[in-house]
Amino acid sequence: MAFSRAGHASHVARQLTDIVKLPLLKKEPTSKIAEIWRSYHEGRQDAVGRDIPAKTAQVLVDRAGAAPTFLFPVFRDGGHFLLLSQFQNRRHFLFTFLEDYKKNPAFSRPYVTLTLHDDLAKEKDIVLLRGDVEKQMLKEEADHVIAQVVESYCIASRYSSDSGPLTFNQRPNDFDLDAMLKHYPKPPVNIETP
């Protein structure tokens, strides 16, 4: 197995070498790397693992750099709440409860931290995504949010729409939250808290 055991504070993004034995992973073909990454994260409740092609990751990073904050709804128990995402250091998305952020940005804790691990981008054309999930979120909710991050930034029509990240950042008065909520993809399964 290509994973190491290193402790971490979940809201602090880790290096890929803290998670995997990178020299062993580099020996594998891209499809096997993706399979190993996803398989490792399947059994974990505190983390989500996804992968995207390097070119898709570059689009994500470039567009998130131009539009570093955005809102992502989490649908739960017949309603929803909003997460505010903040893109930082060209590698990390932090997601915090919007109401906590409004009260005091300095003390709003991340519910999810998404890290883009681009260590294999040039050699294997793959970027590994890891979402560290805090207790306020279910893994399935975090996985859906991460999928929507990629789509919101990488699908041009969604990115530049009146309910997309570009409008939210560059023309906030034109941002249409109601349209975003109406058209936002719902999770494939109705998620309810225990």
LUMLO-646186 format. One line per 4 residues: number of its first residue (from 1); for each residue y, z, x of C-alpha. Coordinates in nm, 2 decimals. Each point is the difference from the previous one (the first is absolute). Layout:
NUM	Y,Z,X; ...
This chain:
1	0.00,0.00,0.00; 0.35,-0.08,0.12; 0.19,0.31,-0.12; 0.12,0.30,0.19
5	0.06,0.35,-0.14; 0.36,0.10,0.05; 0.19,0.25,-0.21; 0.33,-0.10,-0.15
9	0.28,0.11,-0.23; -0.05,-0.26,-0.28; 0.37,-0.07,-0.04; 0.03,-0.09,0.36
13	-0.13,-0.35,0.07; -0.26,-0.02,0.26; -0.08,-0.26,0.27; -0.30,-0.22,-0.06
17	-0.16,0.15,0.31; 0.01,0.34,-0.18; -0.22,-0.15,-0.27; -0.23,-0.25,0.17
21	-0.16,-0.08,0.33; 0.21,-0.31,0.05; -0.19,-0.15,0.29; -0.32,0.00,-0.22
25	0.19,-0.14,-0.30; 0.15,-0.28,0.21; -0.35,-0.13,0.08; -0.06,-0.07,-0.37
29	0.09,-0.32,-0.19; 0.29,0.03,-0.24; -0.21,0.01,-0.31; -0.21,0.29,0.14
33	0.31,0.19,0.10; 0.13,-0.02,-0.36; -0.34,0.11,-0.13; -0.02,0.30,0.24
37	0.36,0.10,-0.09; -0.06,-0.02,-0.37; -0.34,0.17,0.01; 0.13,0.29,0.21
41	0.28,0.07,-0.26; -0.23,-0.04,-0.31; -0.14,0.35,0.03; 0.33,0.17,0.07
45	0.23,0.14,-0.27; 0.29,0.06,0.24; 0.04,-0.36,0.12; 0.00,-0.36,-0.11
49	-0.10,-0.29,0.23; 0.10,-0.36,-0.05; 0.06,-0.30,0.22; 0.22,-0.31,-0.01
53	0.03,-0.31,0.22; 0.26,0.03,0.28; 0.23,-0.26,-0.15; 0.01,0.19,-0.33
57	0.08,0.32,0.19; 0.28,-0.18,0.17; 0.15,-0.11,-0.33; -0.04,0.36,-0.13
61	0.17,0.15,0.30; 0.29,-0.25,0.00; 0.07,0.03,-0.37; -0.04,0.38,0.00
65	0.25,0.01,0.29; 0.25,-0.19,-0.22; -0.08,0.21,-0.31; -0.12,0.34,0.14
69	0.00,0.20,-0.33; -0.17,-0.07,-0.33; -0.15,0.17,-0.30; -0.37,0.00,-0.09
73	-0.12,0.14,-0.33; -0.31,0.20,-0.02; -0.16,-0.01,-0.35; -0.18,0.32,-0.10
77	-0.10,0.17,-0.32; 0.16,-0.26,-0.22; 0.34,0.02,0.18; 0.13,-0.07,0.35
81	0.21,0.15,0.28; 0.18,-0.18,0.28; -0.05,0.01,0.37; 0.28,-0.10,0.23
85	-0.12,-0.19,0.30; 0.18,0.00,0.34; -0.10,-0.24,0.27; 0.05,0.14,0.35
89	-0.05,-0.12,0.36; -0.15,-0.33,-0.10; -0.33,0.17,-0.06; 0.02,0.27,-0.26
93	0.06,0.03,-0.37; 0.06,0.35,-0.13; -0.04,0.06,-0.38; 0.16,0.30,-0.16
97	0.05,0.12,-0.36; 0.34,-0.15,-0.10; 0.11,0.32,-0.18; -0.06,0.21,0.31
101	0.20,-0.25,0.21; 0.29,0.02,-0.25; 0.00,0.38,0.03; -0.01,0.01,0.38
105	-0.10,-0.30,0.21; -0.05,0.22,0.31; -0.27,0.21,-0.18; -0.18,-0.27,-0.20
109	-0.35,-0.02,0.14; -0.20,-0.32,0.02; -0.28,-0.04,-0.26; -0.13,-0.30,0.20
113	0.07,-0.12,0.35; -0.10,-0.36,0.06; -0.04,-0.11,0.36; -0.04,-0.36,0.12
117	-0.22,-0.01,0.31; 0.07,-0.33,0.17; -0.20,0.07,0.32; -0.25,-0.28,-0.09
121	0.26,-0.25,-0.14; 0.02,-0.24,0.29; -0.36,0.01,0.11; -0.18,0.02,-0.34
125	0.27,-0.11,-0.25; -0.04,0.32,-0.20; 0.23,0.30,-0.07; -0.17,0.31,-0.12
129	0.18,0.20,-0.27; -0.06,0.37,-0.04; 0.15,0.21,-0.28; -0.02,0.37,0.05
133	-0.01,0.16,-0.34; 0.13,0.35,-0.08; -0.13,0.23,-0.28; 0.26,-0.12,-0.25
137	-0.16,-0.34,-0.02; -0.34,-0.12,-0.08; -0.16,-0.25,0.25; -0.02,-0.26,-0.27
141	0.37,0.03,-0.08; 0.09,-0.03,0.37; -0.22,-0.30,0.04; 0.17,-0.17,-0.29
145	0.35,0.08,0.14; -0.10,-0.14,0.34; -0.13,-0.32,-0.16; 0.33,-0.03,-0.19
149	0.20,0.05,0.32; -0.16,-0.30,0.16; 0.05,-0.21,-0.32; 0.36,0.12,-0.06
153	0.10,-0.11,0.35; -0.23,-0.29,0.07; 0.02,-0.20,-0.32; 0.34,-0.17,0.02
157	0.07,-0.01,-0.37; -0.07,0.37,-0.04; 0.20,0.10,0.31; 0.32,-0.18,-0.11
161	-0.02,0.05,-0.38; 0.25,0.22,-0.19; -0.27,0.27,0.01; -0.10,-0.05,0.36
165	0.07,0.17,0.33; 0.27,-0.24,0.12; 0.21,0.05,-0.31; -0.06,0.38,0.01
169	0.14,0.01,0.35; 0.27,-0.27,0.01; 0.12,-0.01,-0.36; -0.09,0.34,-0.15
173	0.22,-0.05,-0.31; -0.21,-0.31,-0.09; -0.33,0.18,0.04; -0.20,0.01,-0.33
177	-0.22,0.31,0.00; -0.11,-0.07,-0.36; -0.12,-0.35,0.09; -0.19,0.14,0.30
181	-0.18,0.26,-0.21; -0.08,-0.26,-0.26; -0.15,-0.25,0.24; -0.14,0.24,0.26
185	-0.37,-0.05,0.04; -0.20,0.29,-0.14; -0.29,0.14,0.19; -0.33,-0.16,-0.07
189	-0.13,0.33,-0.15; 0.19,0.25,-0.21; 0.05,0.29,0.23; 0.02,0.34,-0.15
193	0.03,0.33,0.18; -0.27,0.25,-0.04
